[in-house]
Amino acid sequence: MQVSENLRSYWRKNLRITAVLMCVWFAVTFGVAYFARDLSFNFFGWPFSWWVAAQGALIVYVLIIGLYAYLMNRLDVAHGVAEEE
């Protein structure tokens, strides 16, 4: 089965988007949590490191999901594989 150049390009861009967003996820999940203990001041009565790990990471995760959906919709339209509404 032959795969068209359009689909190869689509798949390469899909993998690139996924890899970049997974790197962001990794940095937020492990990098920020590792360095959070150095943030030793109180923020609304709680240690700031707790706020970064508990609240900031969740916000970034939601932004990653939204950005992925937006970028994939644009990629689908650009390569002619978008779902018809």
C-alpha positions in Angstrom: 0.0 0.0 0.0 1.4 3.4 -1.0 1.2 6.3 1.4 0.9 9.7 -0.2 3.5 12.4 0.5 0.6 14.5 2.0 -0.1 11.8 4.7 3.7 11.4 5.4 4.0 15.1 5.9 0.9 15.1 8.1 2.2 12.3 10.3 5.7 13.9 10.7 4.1 17.2 11.8 1.7 15.3 14.1 4.7 13.6 15.7 6.6 16.9 16.0 3.6 18.5 17.8 3.2 15.6 20.1 7.0 15.4 21.0 7.1 19.1 21.8 4.1 19.0 24.0 5.3 15.9 25.7 8.6 17.7 26.5 6.6 20.5 28.0 4.6 18.0 30.0 7.8 16.3 31.2 9.4 19.6 32.2 6.3 20.7 34.2 5.8 17.3 35.8 9.3 16.5 36.8 11.4 19.7 36.4 9.2 22.1 38.3 8.5 19.5 41.0 12.2 18.9 41.4 13.1 22.6 41.8 9.9 23.6 43.7 11.4 22.8 47.1 13.8 25.8 46.5 10.8 28.1 46.4 10.5 28.4 50.2 8.1 31.3 50.8 4.4 31.3 51.8 1.7 32.1 49.3 -1.8 32.6 50.8 -0.7 30.7 53.9 0.7 27.7 52.0 4.2 27.0 50.8 4.7 28.3 47.3 6.1 25.0 46.1 2.8 23.4 47.0 0.9 25.9 44.8 3.3 25.4 41.9 3.0 21.6 42.1 -0.7 21.4 42.9 -2.2 24.2 41.0 0.2 25.5 38.3 0.8 22.0 36.9 -2.9 21.5 36.4 -3.3 24.8 34.6 -0.4 23.9 32.3 -1.9 20.4 31.6 -5.2 22.0 30.5 -3.3 24.5 28.3 -1.4 21.6 26.7 -4.7 19.8 25.9 -6.2 23.0 24.4 -3.1 23.8 22.4 -2.9 20.2 21.0 -6.6 20.3 19.9 -6.1 23.7 18.2 -2.9 22.7 16.4 -4.3 19.4 15.3 -7.4 21.0 13.9 -5.3 23.4 11.9 -3.1 20.6 10.7 -6.2 18.5 9.7 -7.5 21.4 7.6 -4.1 22.1 6.1 -3.8 18.5 4.9 -7.4 18.0 3.9 -8.2 15.3 6.5 -10.6 17.5 8.7 -13.9 16.1 9.7 -16.9 17.7 8.0 -19.3 19.4 10.2 
